[in-house]
Amino acid sequence: MAQTKSVNFIDESEAAELLPDLPEPFAVLFERGDVSVELFSPRGVDTQTPHAQDELYIISSGHGTFCLEDKFFDFEQGDFFFVPAGAEHRFTEFSDDFRTWVVFFGPQRD
């Protein structure tokens, strides 16, 4: 499955097979207008920094702890997070099988 701008279906397990061979811990799987969809699986440490767009996380596998600003949340498969643009956030602890969908949307903010 290659990065694409037009797709009607994404198989999560097929997309997950791409991740180990990529230089970054995510695969951009869909882009259209101001929306992009990624599958994200950090390796050891989550090094992400605040983003210029709002984002949604939908946990597809694993469990751990997520930090949004100064609040910590335990998570597991099926959980959902909304992160406003510019907010400090990261997955501080996570199981080896952790993967999450990431949906960026809305206008770019400074």
Secondary structure, 3 states (H helix, E strand, C coil): CCCCCCCCCCCHHHHHCCHHHCCCCEEEEEEECCEEEEEECCCCCCCCCCCCCEEEEEEEECEEEEEECCEEEEEECCCEEEECCCCCEEEEEECCCCEEEEEEECCCCC
